[in-house]
Amino acid sequence: MVKVHHSLLAGLCELALLLGACSPEPAADLAPSADGAAASGDEVEPLSVGAIPDQDPEELQRLYGKLSDYLSQQLGVPVAYQPVTDYAAAVTAFKVGDLDLVWFGGLTGVQARLQVEGATAIAQRDIDEQFHSVFIANTASGIDEINDISGLTALKGHTFTFGSESSTSGRLMPQYFLQQAGLALSDFKGEPGFSGSHDATLKLVEAGTYDAGALNEQVWLSRLEAGEVDQSRVKEIWRTPAYYDYHWVVNPAVEAEYGEGFTEKIQAALLQLDPSDPEQAEILSLFGAEKFIETENQNYEQIEAIGREIGKIK
């Protein structure tokens, strides 16, 4: 019988390991257990995060890319941002289950929840329980600052643009306050415009394409702070009374996909964003907030009522 030297045997084993012949069994894919921790099982589907496209797409990509990374670390599952083309597309994607967690405006949030039984509003920014729309005017329009709601009649006979047709702060609430002032859409010069986003509204009024328009308070203030507004050409003329607006809505399907209690885990991750942590502070800053706070479905009953009144909710 031929004897094999120990050193030769060791060398052959090392070679076999390099070739993969002696490699260990591949690790099982990880999936969340009932308590949200990783466990062996099927591959985890990414948690799909979306948002209404209310700002410049590049700004949104930057914001939600950073937020997705943060949520993935906190939740222990992959998180992917899925951009949508318009407000209606965000509602539809949530309805059919393509989006699990969406940053909605007040109106779109109500529209989405009415179509998905069990959908829950879980968090809003600190600024969203006292949110405002801002009316702006081109400085060459001859429109002066407005002191109270009755002064909105000064817009009669002028061109005017809203934001998206489904925007709470760029259409729903501005139209509501115009109606409260006794101003009908037919009182404008020509048909009112629908710019599609708050940034677009600002640029159109600044350029003089429209005499006046209404947009999101937070976008207006952030663009002013960034020096992106030509104040020689556009000015704020009126700020609306406060109302509830933006909020996060969770699809109830996440409980089956990621485990019982996962909705609460998402809520906790959002509420725990810490302004003392530089990376988390950047996320909050991009949202224009100091922190996220809890919210609930009933906070948007006024939005639902106004939405039904002007025909945006059937």
N, C-alpha and C positions, 0 to 999 in steps of 0.2 A: 504494500500500500504506500502511495506517495504521500509524504507529509508536506503540508504547506506552512511555510514560515509565518510566524505571527505578524511580522512587519509587512509581508506581502499581502496577507489577509486584510490587515488594516487598510492598506493602500487600495485594495479592490473595493472595500466597503465605502471608502471615501469617494471613489470614482462612481460607484453606484448611486450614492447620495446626490452627487453632482448631476447625474443623468436623470434623477427623479425616481429611480427604481425603488429607492428605500424611503421616499418622502412620506411624511405623515398624511393622514386623511385631510382633505380640504376642510377649512372651517365652515360651519353652517352659516347661512345667511342670518342676519339679525332682524328681528321684528320686535315691536313693543309688546310687553306682557300686559296683563290687565291693569297693572299699576303704572304703566307708561315706561317701565324700564326695558332695556334691551334683553331679548331672549332668543333662543334658537327657533327657527321657523322660516316662513316665506320671506322673500325680500320686501322691505318696507317701501310703500309708495310714498313719494314726496308729498308733504303737506302743501297744497297749492294756495298761494296767497295772491290776492288781486286788489285792485283799487280803481275807483272811478278816475278817468284820465283828466283831472281838472287843472293840471299844470303842464309845463313843458315836458315832453317825454324823457329828455335827458335827466331832468331833475328827478322825475319819478323813478327812473332806472337806478340812479345813485341811491336814493332814499331806500327803496325796497330791496335793493341788493344788500345794503348794510343791515336792514331789519331782518331779512331772511337768514343771514349768517348768525345774527344774535339769537333768533328763535330756534334755529337748528341746535345751537349749543345748549340752550335752556331746556328744550323739549326732548332732546336725544333722538330726533328723527330728521331726515333730510327735509329741507324747506325750499320751495322754488317759487319765485315771483313770476306770475303769468300776466303780461300786459294785455289790455283789451283796447278795442278801437274807440269805443264811446261808452256813455253812461248806460245805455240800454243793454249793451253787450255784457257789461259787468253783472247786471241783474239776471240776464239769461244764463250766463255761465254759472252763477250761483244756483239758479233754479235747477239746472240739469246735472249739477254735481261736479262740474269741471273746476270750480273754485270752492275751497273749504273755508277760507277765512278772507273776508273782504272789508276794506276800508271804504265805507259808503258815506254819502251825504245823508242828511235827514230824510229826504224824499226817497232816494233810491234804496236806503235801508228799509224803509217801510214797504216799498214795492217788493223787495226781495223777500222779506219775512212773511208777507201775505201769501207768497207763492210756495214757501217751504215750511211746512208744519214743524214746529219745534225749533225753528231758527231763533237764535238768541243774540240780543245786543249785550255785549259784555264790557266794553270799555270805551271811553272817549277821552279827548285831551282835556286838560283843566280849563281851556278856553271855550270848549264846546257847549257848556251848560249856560253860557252867557255870550252867545255868538252874535255877530252883526254882519249885515251887508253894507257896503259903501257905494253911494252914488257918486259918480265922477262926471266931469264935464270938460270939454275942450275949452281952453281959455279964450278962444276967439268966438265962442258960441253966444256970448252975451248972457249966459246963465249965471246968476249970482248964488252965493251960499244960501242954503235953506235952513231956517231956524226950527221949524216943526213940520209935522207930516202934511199939514194943509198947504205948505209951500211947494209941494210936489207938482201942483198945477202949473208952475212956471215951466215945466217940461212940455206943456201942450204946444203943438206946432213945431216941435224939434224932432230931429232924427234920434233914435234910441236903440241900443243893443243890449240884449241879455247875454248870458253865457250859454251853457248847454241848455237845451229845452227841458232836461230833467234835473237841472242843478237847483239845490235848495237855496243857496246863498246868491246864486247868479240869475235865478229866474223865479222860483216859487215864492219866496218871501218878498222880493222886490215887487212882483206883480200884486201880491196881497196888499202891501202897503200903498201901492199906487191906487188900488181899488178903494182902500180905506179913505184916501184923499179925494175920491170921486173922479179919478182919471181912468178912462178906458183906453185900451190899446189902440183903438181907432182915433184917439186924440193926438197920436204922434204923427209926424210928417212921414207918410209912407208906412209900409209894414215894419214893425220892429225887427231888428236882426237877432240872430242866434249865433254867436261867435264860435261856440264849441268849448271854450275854456276861459278861465279868468285872465290868464296872460294875454290871450287873444283880444278879449274885451278891452283891456288896458291899452294895448297897442293900437287898436282901431280908433278909440277915442282920442288918444294922443296924436294920432295921424290926422284927425279931423274927418275920418270916414263917417263917423257918427258924432253928433253933438254931445251926446251923453250916454251913460251906460251904468250897469250895476255889477259889482263883483264881490268876491270873498274878502272880508276884512283882513284876514291873515296874509293872503297873497299881496294885497295892496301895501300893507305895512312892511312886509319882508322885502318887496321890490323897492320901496322907498329907502329902507335901511341899506340895501345893497347899492344904492345910487343908480338904479336902473330906470328911474322915472324922470322924464324931462318935465320938471315942474313949471317951466315957462309955457308949456303947451297943454298940460292936463292938471286938474285940481280936484280935490274932494269937495263935494257940495253938501252932502248929508249922510248921516249914519243912522241906520234903522234901530228901533228898539231891539232888545235881546230875545233870542230864541235858542232852542236846542238844535244842534246840527250834526256834524260828523261823528261817526262811531264805527266800531268794529262789530261785525256780525259773523257768527260761527254757524256753519252747517251742522245739524245734529248727526250727520253721517260719520263725523270724526270719532264718535264714541265707539262705533262698531269697528272702525278701521284701526284706531290707535289705542283703544282700551277705555274702560269706564273711568270717568273723571277727567278725561283729556281736555274737555272744554274749560274746566277750572284751571288746568295747568297752563293753557294758553292765556287765560285771563291773568293769572298770577305773574307770568313772564312779562306781560305788557305793563302791569302795575308796578313791577319791580325795576323797570328802567330807571337807572340812577344817574342824576345829573352830575354827581361827583366823580363818576367814571368817565374818562375822556371819550371813549368809543361810544358809550351809551348816551353821553351828553350830545354827541354829534347827531345821533338819531333823533333825539328829542328836539334839537335845534332845527333839523330839517323838517320836522313836523310843526315847528313854530310853537312848541309847548314846553312847559316846565316839567310836566309829568302827565301820566295817564291816570284816570280815576274811573271808578265803577259807574256803570249806567245800567238801565233796564228798558225793556220794550215800551213800557207805559210812558216814558219820558217824551215819546214822539207822537203822542195822541193829537197834539195841536197840528203837527206837520201832516198827519194823515187826514185830519178834517179839512185843512186848507187844500191838500192835494185832491180830495174828492170834490171840493167846491169849484176848483178851476179845471177839473176834468183830467188830471194827471193820474188819478187812481179811480178805477171803475168800481 
